[in-house]
Amino acid sequence: MGFQRYKYIVTVTDGQDSNQGFRVVSRCLWNKDTDNYAEASYNKIGLYAVAAVCACYFEYY
């Protein structure tokens, strides 16, 4: 598929929705020209889930 030079970081947080505030944050150093991320959230009665995928280009030396 041509993705051999990328490393992926995947996080998924889920839990019970009890009408309280919740925040998910992340930090990373990367190259804005080659690296990227995607995120999605899901919320239904009593359940929440937050997923994030980061793709970081990896140079072989």
C-alpha angles and dihedrals in degrees: 000000000000097000098113093116096056127087118203129214114194125186128179124184121186136167150134116306106227097165094262128126118269131181131187118197136171137181133203141164112232148144111268091209098057109018129073145161142210130203137187136181134202128196127178133154106310097350137083133178132183122190130185131183122192121192114200122187113235121207118212114218 
